[in-house]
Amino acid sequence: MELIVLWDIDHTLIENAGVSKEIYAAAFTALSGREPIGPAQTEGRTDRLIMRDMFHRNGVTEPGWTAIEEALAAAGEARLSDLSRRGTALPGVRAVLKEVSVHDVWVSSVLTGNIAANARVKVSAFGLEPMLDLQVGAYGADGLQRPDLVAVARERAQRLRGARNDVPVVLVGDTPRDVEAAMATGSEIIAVASGVHSAEELAAAGAQRVLPDLTDTARVLGILEFCAAS
């Protein structure tokens, strides 16, 4: 039974310990010549929206996206060692990713607001990259809104891995925006209260399956197997 599993990265798979906001600030400074007046507002938004908001709040004309993506990638690569030293893979993540990755007819990738280069930096910092099929992921350069990314990942799974066009998709994430993206696209959602949002907030956003974290590998696999069979 086929399945596409798409994991959020920040606060779902890893704790970035503030490095993400440093990346946005550094990219902004590289492009504008000055430091931003406040930290980036993230919480599940795509990099396109995060950077657009930073330029707007700081009264700076937004550059073209190519320049922004290059600045973000450079800032991310420069902070790989900081991320490895200060951050961590969240509890249970290695075990559950390993178990999901051995299912031959499952595609396990990411759906993240990060650009692809920085998504790779974040998962490789903690040795998670080999357990994820990053080629079929959907990233912050692929669309403005998070729901737009689901179709991108589905198309890549079909084109690159031969997935059926009706294969079930499960999102795993820690914010109401992850929940909203699943609901808007007919996907399933496993909401994880490992970020700033409580289990109650995630349930209020519409998630029917809310876990405190990803430490219960058997429970996560059971949900995924149920979704694959549905």
Order of alpha helices (4+ residues) and beta strands (2+ residues): beta-beta-alpha-alpha-alpha-alpha-beta-alpha-beta-alpha-alpha-beta-alpha-beta-alpha-beta-alpha
